[in-house]
């Protein structure tokens, strides 16, 4: 097989990491109304657009950038599935197609390396720690043997420009965790790192400042955030700003900033909170789009 026809071909040595400038929130759950299919684009200034109709009603998906300026959403509920929805560098969500790996939901995903990504953990009928690599053309690998505590409803983000981190989450008995697992620039997941910060799940995470990350909010009325350094070290809890809520998600925008949005403080909300390039979370911004929770987000476009 030639290197160009290999779906898991990685970028050549010397290729540069370029952060994305726009983002997308998609899918989710609205309670008794079930799962929804719409998406909402995020501009390079952090403005969320109105709903765009979708074709697949699903929630609890993993979302990640790949290929430098593209993104995808994989898996989901109500039943564990392994379909994938690719998103172009103009934010158009394609119809779902069969993906790779074991069907599951409540996984998380992040980039690593220059233009590749990884999906990990989740629920297959029980919690798991298996992972699947995503190539720079969006091909999803077969399952990789799991590492670390099995859990679901965790979060993940990139740090250090070419590495990633999974953090927090629940097991199937509703025990919350605060440990993390670092991801190398070749997609290898490390063993558990002792947790820092309040154990919780249903939180969000995104990159900010080009090479750092942030985990924020989550279950139990928790509203705090935890910063991730450019060496993958998670900080102690930082007092929260804005509405405390689980079931939200986050993505980057503007190359060096982030945004948390949606969630379920009691009912459902569309409120958002911007993250500056120094990791400061803003007060609530009035919600745009359908109020929902258990949705997904990812960055796209380098324009």
Residue pairs with C-beta under 8 A, 6 or more apart in sequence:
3 9
7 135
7 137
7 139
8 133
8 135
8 139
8 141
9 135
9 136
9 137
10 113
10 114
10 115
10 116
10 135
10 136
11 113
11 114
11 115
11 116
11 136
15 114
15 115
16 114
17 114
17 161
17 162
18 68
18 69
18 302
19 207
19 210
19 252
19 255
19 256
19 299
19 302
20 65
20 69
20 71
20 252
20 253
20 255
20 299
20 300
20 301
20 302
21 44
21 253
21 254
21 255
21 299
21 301
21 302
21 303
22 41
22 42
22 43
22 44
22 91
22 253
22 299
22 300
22 301
23 41
23 42
23 251
23 252
23 253
23 259
23 297
23 298
23 299
23 300
24 39
24 40
24 41
24 42
24 63
24 71
24 87
24 91
24 93
24 251
24 297
24 298
24 299
24 300
25 39
25 40
25 42
25 48
25 249
25 251
25 261
25 262
25 289
25 295
25 296
25 297
26 38
26 39
26 40
26 54
26 61
26 63
26 73
26 85
26 87
26 93
26 295
26 296
26 297
27 35
27 36
27 37
27 38
27 39
27 54
27 56
27 57
27 58
27 59
27 61
27 73
27 76
27 295
27 296
28 35
28 36
28 59
28 262
28 290
28 292
28 293
28 294
28 295
28 296
29 35
29 36
29 59
29 60
29 247
29 292
29 293
29 294
29 295
30 36
30 268
30 290
30 291
30 292
31 267
31 268
34 57
34 78
35 57
35 58
35 59
35 77
35 78
36 54
36 57
36 59
36 290
36 292
37 53
37 54
37 55
37 56
37 57
37 58
38 51
38 52
38 53
38 54
38 289
38 290
39 51
39 52
39 54
39 91
39 93
40 48
40 49
40 50
40 51
40 52
40 288
40 289
41 48
41 49
41 52
41 91
42 48
42 49
42 251
42 253
42 259
43 49
43 253
44 253
44 254
44 255
44 301
45 253
45 254
46 253
46 254
46 257
46 259
46 274
48 259
48 261
48 270
48 272
48 288
48 289
49 288
49 289
50 288
50 289
51 289
51 290
52 93
54 93
55 93
55 95
55 96
56 83
56 85
56 95
56 96
58 76
58 77
58 78
58 81
58 83
59 76
59 77
59 78
59 105
59 294
59 295
60 75
60 76
60 77
60 105
60 106
60 153
60 294
61 73
61 74
61 75
61 76
61 85
61 105
61 295
61 296
62 73
62 74
62 75
62 107
62 108
62 109
62 119
62 122
62 296
63 71
63 72
63 73
63 74
63 109
63 249
63 251
63 296
63 297
63 298
64 71
64 72
64 109
64 110
64 111
64 117
64 118
64 119
64 134
64 298
65 71
65 111
65 117
65 298
65 299
65 300
66 72
66 111
66 115
66 116
66 117
66 134
66 135
66 136
66 137
66 138
67 115
67 136
67 137
67 138
68 114
68 115
68 136
68 302
69 89
69 300
69 301
69 302
69 303
70 86
70 87
70 88
70 89
70 138
70 300
71 86
71 87
71 298
71 299
71 300
72 84
72 85
72 86
72 87
72 134
72 138
72 298
73 84
73 85
73 87
73 93
73 296
73 298
74 82
74 83
74 84
74 85
74 99
74 107
74 109
74 119
74 140
75 81
75 82
75 83
75 99
75 103
75 104
75 105
75 107
75 119
75 122
76 83
76 105
77 105
77 106
77 294
79 103
80 102
80 103
80 104
80 105
80 123
80 124
80 125
81 103
81 105
82 98
82 99
82 100
82 101
82 102
82 103
82 104
83 96
83 97
83 98
83 99
84 96
84 97
84 98
84 99
84 100
84 138
84 140
85 93
85 94
85 95
85 96
85 97
86 93
86 94
86 97
86 138
87 93
87 94
87 298
87 300
88 94
88 300
89 300
89 301
89 302
89 303
90 301
91 300
91 301
99 140
100 132
100 139
100 140
100 141
100 142
101 119
101 130
101 132
101 140
101 141
101 142
101 143
102 124
102 128
102 130
102 143
103 124
104 122
104 123
104 124
104 128
105 122
105 123
105 152
106 121
106 122
106 123
106 152
106 153
107 119
107 120
107 121
107 122
107 123
107 152
108 119
108 120
108 121
108 122
108 154
108 155
108 156
108 166
108 169
108 205
109 117
109 118
109 119
109 120
109 134
109 156
109 298
110 117
110 118
110 156
110 157
110 158
110 164
110 165
110 166
110 183
110 205
111 117
111 158
111 164
112 118
112 158
112 162
112 163
112 164
112 183
112 184
112 185
112 186
112 187
113 162
113 185
113 186
113 187
114 136
114 162
115 136
116 133
116 134
116 135
116 136
116 187
117 133
117 134
118 131
118 132
118 133
118 134
118 164
118 183
118 187
118 189
119 131
119 132
119 134
119 140
120 129
120 130
120 131
120 132
120 156
120 166
120 181
120 189
121 127
121 128
121 129
121 130
121 131
121 146
121 150
121 151
121 152
121 154
121 166
121 169
122 128
122 152
123 152
123 172
126 150
126 172
127 150
127 151
127 152
127 170
127 171
127 172
128 146
128 150
128 152
129 146
129 147
129 148
129 149
129 150
129 151
130 143
130 144
130 145
130 146
131 143
131 144
131 146
131 147
131 189
132 140
132 141
132 142
132 143
132 144
133 140
133 141
133 144
133 187
134 140
134 141
135 141
147 181
147 189
147 190
147 191
148 166
148 179
148 181
148 189
148 190
148 191
148 192
149 169
149 171
149 177
149 179
149 192
150 171
151 169
151 170
151 171
151 177
151 201
152 169
152 170
152 171
152 172
152 201
153 169
153 170
153 201
153 202
154 166
154 167
154 168
154 169
154 170
154 177
154 201
154 203
155 166
155 167
155 168
155 169
155 203
155 204
155 205
155 215
155 250
156 164
156 165
156 166
156 167
156 205
157 164
157 165
157 205
157 206
157 207
157 213
157 214
157 215
157 228
157 250
158 164
158 165
158 207
158 213
159 165
159 207
159 211
159 212
159 213
159 228
159 229
159 230
159 231
159 232
160 211
160 230
160 231
160 232
161 210
161 211
161 230
162 185
163 182
163 183
163 184
163 185
163 232
164 182
164 183
165 180
165 181
165 182
165 183
165 213
165 228
165 232
165 234
166 180
166 181
166 183
166 189
167 178
167 179
167 180
167 181
167 205
167 215
167 226
167 228
167 234
168 176
168 177
168 178
168 179
168 180
168 195
168 197
168 199
168 200
168 201
168 203
168 215
168 218
169 176
169 177
169 201
170 176
170 177
170 201
170 202
170 219
171 177
176 199
176 200
176 201
176 219
176 220
177 195
177 199
177 201
178 195
178 196
178 197
178 198
178 199
178 200
179 192
179 193
179 194
179 195
180 192
180 193
180 195
180 196
180 232
180 234
181 189
181 190
181 191
181 192
181 193
182 189
182 190
182 193
182 232
183 189
183 190
184 190
196 226
196 234
196 235
196 236
197 215
197 224
197 226
197 234
197 235
197 236
197 237
198 218
198 220
198 222
198 224
198 237
200 218
200 219
200 220
200 222
200 246
201 218
201 219
201 246
202 218
202 219
202 246
202 247
202 248
202 294
203 215
203 216
203 217
203 218
203 219
203 222
203 246
203 248
204 215
204 216
204 217
204 248
204 249
204 250
204 260
204 297
205 213
205 214
205 215
205 216
205 250
206 213
206 214
206 250
206 251
206 252
206 258
206 259
206 260
206 275
206 297
207 213
207 214
207 252
207 258
208 214
208 252
208 256
208 257
208 258
208 275
208 276
208 277
208 278
208 279
209 256
209 277
209 278
209 279
210 255
210 256
210 277
211 230
212 227
212 228
212 229
212 230
212 279
213 227
213 228
214 225
214 226
214 227
214 228
214 250
214 258
214 275
214 279
214 281
215 225
215 226
215 228
215 234
216 224
216 225
216 226
216 240
216 250
216 260
216 273
216 275
216 281
217 223
217 224
217 225
217 240
217 244
217 245
217 246
217 248
217 260
217 263
218 246
219 246
220 246
221 244
222 240
222 244
223 239
223 240
223 241
223 242
223 243
223 244
223 245
224 237
224 238
224 239
224 240
225 237
225 238
225 240
225 279
225 281
226 234
226 235
226 236
226 237
226 238
227 234
227 235
227 238
227 279
228 234
228 235
229 235
240 281
241 273
241 281
241 282
241 283
242 271
242 273
242 281
242 282
242 283
242 284
243 263
243 265
243 269
243 271
243 273
243 284
244 265
245 263
245 264
245 265
245 269
245 293
246 263
246 264
246 293
247 262
247 263
247 264
247 293
247 294
247 295
248 260
248 261
248 262
248 263
248 293
249 260
249 261
249 262
249 295
249 296
249 297
250 258
250 259
250 260
250 261
250 275
250 297
251 258
251 259
251 297
251 298
251 299
252 258
252 259
252 299
253 259
253 299
256 277
257 274
257 275
257 276
257 277
258 274
258 275
259 272
259 273
259 274
259 275
260 272
260 273
260 275
260 281
261 270
261 271
261 272
261 273
261 287
261 297
262 268
262 269
262 270
262 271
262 272
262 287
262 291
262 292
262 293
262 295
263 269
263 271
263 293
264 293
264 294
267 291
268 291
268 292
268 293
269 287
269 291
270 287
270 288
270 289
270 290
270 291
270 292
271 284
271 285
271 286
271 287
272 284
272 285
272 287
272 288
273 281
273 282
273 283
273 284
273 285
274 281
274 282
274 285
275 281
275 282
276 282
